[in-house]
Amino acid sequence: MIQADANSEKLIQPNAKNRYEITRADLPLHCPMKGMSLWNSHPRVFLPIEKSGEERCPYCGAVYVLKDK
């Protein structure tokens, strides 16, 4: 029987969505983001979203949009 860790329920599922809206409070942006489970994801990559307002992760293809540009 596998028991879930109490903290695992609070983690964001990595690569579960194709689009994530973020704010400046989330910067610097990296994928997977803080709070995402890392065991089933790709290596962390930083994405320079500050100027463009939108970036795509080269590993998983997730699109990040800066809401408060």
Secondary structure, DSSP 8 states (H G I E B T S, - for coil): -----TTGGGSB-TT--SEEEE-GGG-S-EES-TTB--TTS---EE--HHHHSEEE-TTT--EEEETT-
